[in-house]
């Protein structure tokens, strides 16, 4: 076998069997030791290199809790989450996190907010400033590098938060409803920006949202969780994100395949809400 043939075979094998970066095994969580009711129960999940996984489910099903466990912010009651085979025991810059309300430091400029993580990692100042400007350029905010957070709109603040997470070149980006507080137009712009950044960087993304259309237009996989306790009950493999990158994305949104999958997901979530309501009666 020639070198070129061997390389092609290796690339095909990688594509067909992508590397597992995050592995969640039998994870359960109760907020107190004496609480017999779990927030999460027996969660199993694998995130592969380069995936964009969207997590959906009714409010209170534990989506954010699962993300925090993967981020290393809270430990599970049972089971474990691991990265590259090593149990996650705390936060790590290899796992960037973006929340709905970007926790920017009001006394720092946009540039210094983006550079903050690099500074904590002792990256030389000039290298850090160069990287900060590079990622501000990626999110379209380089001209606002000297501005303070209070001078930015909500969408701009979220761009800064994304740049701050990405500047460390994390292998995994964890996003907890990052566009939930934005208006519809800004939200659509952020969706397009995130899609482009994902394709450019090849970063693995776990994205929590309540918006089914948003999940289908971004994800390569969409996972639906149940309520009380939170479990992953259905997985949908999708390819709409590539179609949304084409010349006529609105055609994809109204295609038969998109509409049918959207209705299936909405029906699943609606049934979870009905079940939760009836259980209280």
C-alpha positions as CSV (number, residue, x, y, z in Angstrom):
1,X,0.0,0.0,0.0
2,X,1.4,3.4,-1.0
3,X,1.8,6.3,1.5
4,X,-1.1,8.2,-0.2
5,X,-3.3,5.1,0.0
6,X,-2.4,4.5,3.6
7,X,-3.2,8.2,4.5
8,X,-6.6,8.0,2.7
9,X,-7.4,4.8,4.6
10,X,-6.5,6.4,7.9
11,X,-8.6,9.5,7.1
12,X,-11.6,7.3,6.2
13,X,-11.2,5.3,9.4
14,X,-11.1,8.5,11.5
15,X,-14.2,9.8,9.8
16,X,-16.1,6.5,10.2
17,X,-14.9,6.0,13.8
18,X,-14.4,9.5,15.3
19,X,-12.4,9.8,18.5
20,X,-14.4,9.8,21.7
21,X,-13.5,12.9,23.7
22,X,-16.1,13.0,26.4
23,X,-17.6,9.9,27.9
24,X,-20.4,10.0,30.5
25,X,-21.2,6.6,32.1
26,X,-24.1,5.8,34.4
27,X,-24.3,9.3,35.8
28,X,-26.9,10.1,38.4
29,X,-27.2,13.2,40.6
30,X,-29.3,14.1,43.6
31,X,-29.0,17.5,45.2
32,X,-28.8,16.0,48.7
33,X,-27.8,12.6,50.1
34,X,-31.1,12.0,51.7
35,X,-33.1,12.8,48.6
36,X,-34.5,9.7,47.0
37,X,-35.4,11.5,43.8
38,X,-32.6,12.1,41.3
39,X,-32.2,15.2,39.1
40,X,-30.3,13.0,36.6
41,X,-30.5,9.2,36.4
42,X,-28.3,6.7,34.6
43,X,-27.1,9.1,31.9
44,X,-24.9,7.6,29.2
45,X,-23.4,9.9,26.6
46,X,-20.4,10.1,24.3
47,X,-19.1,13.2,22.5
48,X,-16.9,12.5,19.5
49,X,-14.3,14.7,17.9
50,X,-15.9,17.5,15.7
51,X,-19.5,16.8,16.7
52,X,-22.1,19.5,17.3
53,X,-24.5,17.9,19.8
54,X,-27.6,19.8,20.8
55,X,-29.4,18.9,24.0
56,X,-33.2,19.5,24.3
57,X,-35.8,18.8,27.0
58,X,-38.5,20.4,29.2
59,X,-37.4,22.9,31.8
60,X,-36.1,21.3,34.9
61,X,-35.0,18.1,33.2
62,X,-31.3,18.5,34.2
63,X,-29.7,19.7,31.0
64,X,-27.7,22.4,32.7
65,X,-26.8,20.0,35.5
66,X,-25.4,17.5,33.0
67,X,-23.3,20.3,31.3
68,X,-21.9,21.4,34.7
69,X,-20.9,17.8,35.5
70,X,-19.0,17.6,32.1
71,X,-17.5,21.0,32.8
72,X,-16.2,19.8,36.1
73,X,-18.2,22.3,38.1
74,X,-20.2,19.8,40.1
75,X,-19.5,16.0,40.8
76,X,-22.2,13.4,40.1
77,X,-23.7,11.4,42.9
78,X,-23.1,8.2,41.0
79,X,-21.2,7.3,37.8
80,X,-18.5,9.5,36.2
81,X,-17.7,11.8,33.3
82,X,-14.3,11.4,31.7
83,X,-12.3,13.3,29.1
84,X,-9.8,11.3,27.0
85,X,-10.3,8.4,29.5
86,X,-9.5,10.4,32.6
87,X,-12.2,11.1,35.1
88,X,-13.2,14.8,35.2
89,X,-12.5,16.2,38.7
90,X,-12.7,19.9,38.1
91,X,-12.7,22.7,35.5
92,X,-10.1,22.6,32.8
93,X,-9.3,25.0,30.0
94,X,-9.6,22.1,27.5
95,X,-13.4,22.4,28.2
96,X,-14.6,26.0,27.4
97,X,-17.9,27.1,28.9
98,X,-20.3,29.7,27.7
99,X,-23.4,30.6,29.7
100,X,-26.6,32.4,28.9
101,X,-25.5,35.5,30.8
102,X,-21.8,36.1,29.9
103,X,-19.9,36.8,33.1
104,X,-17.6,39.5,31.8
105,X,-15.5,41.6,34.1
106,X,-16.9,45.1,34.0
107,X,-13.6,46.8,34.9
108,X,-11.7,45.1,32.0
109,X,-11.8,46.0,28.3
110,X,-13.1,43.6,25.7
111,X,-9.6,42.6,24.8
112,X,-8.6,42.0,28.4
113,X,-11.7,40.0,29.0
114,X,-10.8,37.7,26.1
115,X,-7.2,37.5,27.3
116,X,-8.1,36.7,30.9
117,X,-7.8,32.9,30.6
118,X,-4.5,33.2,28.8
119,X,-3.2,35.4,31.5
120,X,-4.2,32.9,34.2
121,X,-2.3,30.2,32.2
122,X,0.8,32.5,32.2
123,X,0.8,32.9,28.4
124,X,3.2,35.8,27.6
125,X,1.4,39.1,27.4
126,X,2.3,40.0,23.8
127,X,1.2,36.5,22.6
128,X,-2.0,36.7,24.6
129,X,-2.8,40.1,23.2
130,X,-2.2,38.8,19.7
131,X,-4.5,35.8,20.3
132,X,-7.2,38.0,21.9
133,X,-7.2,40.3,18.8
134,X,-7.3,37.2,16.5
135,X,-10.4,35.9,18.2
136,X,-12.1,39.3,18.4
137,X,-11.6,39.5,14.7
138,X,-13.3,36.0,14.3
139,X,-16.4,37.2,16.1
140,X,-16.4,40.6,14.4
141,X,-15.5,42.8,17.4
142,X,-11.9,43.8,16.9
143,X,-12.9,47.5,16.5
144,X,-14.5,47.2,20.0
145,X,-11.3,45.8,21.7
146,X,-10.9,48.8,24.0
147,X,-14.6,49.1,25.0
148,X,-15.9,48.0,28.4
149,X,-18.7,45.5,28.7
150,X,-21.3,48.1,29.6
151,X,-20.7,49.8,26.2
152,X,-21.7,46.6,24.4
153,X,-25.1,45.2,23.4
154,X,-26.3,41.8,24.6
155,X,-25.2,40.1,21.4
156,X,-21.8,41.7,21.4
157,X,-21.2,40.6,25.0
158,X,-22.1,37.0,24.0
159,X,-19.6,37.3,21.1
160,X,-16.9,38.3,23.7
161,X,-17.8,35.3,25.8
162,X,-17.5,33.0,22.9
163,X,-14.1,34.5,21.9
164,X,-12.9,34.2,25.5
165,X,-13.8,30.5,25.5
166,X,-12.3,29.8,22.1
167,X,-9.0,31.7,22.6
168,X,-7.7,28.9,24.7
169,X,-8.3,26.5,21.8
170,X,-10.4,24.1,23.9
171,X,-11.2,20.6,22.5
172,X,-14.7,20.9,23.8
173,X,-17.0,23.9,24.0
174,X,-20.0,23.6,26.4
175,X,-22.8,26.1,25.8
176,X,-25.7,26.6,28.1
177,X,-28.5,28.4,26.2
178,X,-26.0,31.1,25.1
179,X,-28.6,32.8,22.8
180,X,-31.6,32.5,25.0
181,X,-31.7,36.2,26.1
182,X,-31.1,37.7,22.6
183,X,-33.7,39.1,20.2
184,X,-34.6,37.0,17.2
185,X,-32.5,38.9,14.6
186,X,-29.4,38.9,16.9
187,X,-30.0,35.3,17.7
188,X,-30.0,34.3,14.0
189,X,-26.8,36.2,13.5
190,X,-25.2,34.4,16.4
191,X,-26.3,31.0,15.1
192,X,-24.6,31.7,11.8
193,X,-21.5,32.9,13.5
194,X,-21.3,29.8,15.7
195,X,-21.8,27.5,12.8
196,X,-19.0,29.2,10.9
197,X,-16.6,29.1,13.9
198,X,-17.4,25.4,14.5
199,X,-16.7,24.5,10.9
200,X,-13.4,26.5,11.0
201,X,-12.1,25.3,14.3
202,X,-13.3,21.7,14.3
203,X,-14.1,22.1,18.0
204,X,-16.6,19.6,19.6
205,X,-19.6,21.4,20.9
206,X,-22.4,20.5,23.4
207,X,-25.1,23.1,23.0
208,X,-28.2,23.4,25.3
209,X,-31.2,25.1,23.9
210,X,-35.0,25.2,24.2
211,X,-35.4,26.1,20.6
212,X,-36.0,23.0,18.4
213,X,-35.4,24.9,15.1
214,X,-32.1,26.2,16.5
215,X,-31.0,22.7,17.5
216,X,-31.8,21.2,14.1
217,X,-30.1,24.1,12.2
218,X,-26.9,23.6,14.2
219,X,-26.5,20.1,15.4
220,X,-25.1,17.0,13.9
221,X,-26.9,15.1,16.7
222,X,-29.9,16.2,18.7
223,X,-30.6,14.5,22.1
224,X,-33.9,14.8,23.9
225,X,-34.1,14.4,27.6
226,X,-37.0,13.3,29.8
227,X,-38.2,15.1,32.9
228,X,-38.1,13.9,36.6
229,X,-35.6,12.3,36.5
230,X,-33.6,13.5,33.6
231,X,-32.6,10.8,31.1
232,X,-31.7,10.8,27.4
233,X,-34.7,9.2,25.8
234,X,-34.1,9.8,22.1
235,X,-31.3,10.6,19.6
236,X,-31.7,12.2,16.2
237,X,-28.8,12.3,13.7
238,X,-29.1,15.3,11.5
239,X,-27.3,17.0,8.6
240,X,-29.3,20.2,8.3
241,X,-26.4,22.4,9.5
242,X,-24.6,21.7,6.3
243,X,-27.6,22.6,4.2
244,X,-28.1,25.9,6.2
245,X,-24.6,26.9,5.1
246,X,-25.8,26.9,1.4
247,X,-27.3,29.6,-0.7
248,X,-30.9,29.2,0.4
249,X,-31.1,28.2,4.1
250,X,-34.8,29.1,4.3
251,X,-35.6,26.3,1.9
252,X,-34.0,23.8,4.4
253,X,-36.2,25.1,7.2
254,X,-39.4,24.4,5.3
255,X,-38.2,21.1,3.8
256,X,-40.3,18.0,4.5
257,X,-37.5,16.3,6.4
258,X,-36.9,19.3,8.6
259,X,-40.5,19.8,9.4
260,X,-41.1,16.1,10.2
261,X,-38.1,15.8,12.5
262,X,-39.1,19.1,14.2
263,X,-42.6,17.7,14.9
264,X,-41.2,14.4,16.3
265,X,-39.0,16.3,18.7
266,X,-41.8,18.7,19.8
267,X,-44.1,15.8,20.3
268,X,-41.6,14.0,22.6
269,X,-41.1,17.2,24.7
270,X,-44.8,17.8,24.8
271,X,-45.4,14.3,26.1
272,X,-42.8,14.9,28.9
273,X,-44.7,18.0,30.0
274,X,-48.0,16.2,30.0
275,X,-46.5,13.4,32.0
276,X,-45.1,15.8,34.6
277,X,-48.4,17.6,35.0
278,X,-50.4,14.4,35.4
279,X,-48.0,13.1,38.0
280,X,-48.8,16.1,40.2
281,X,-52.5,15.5,40.2
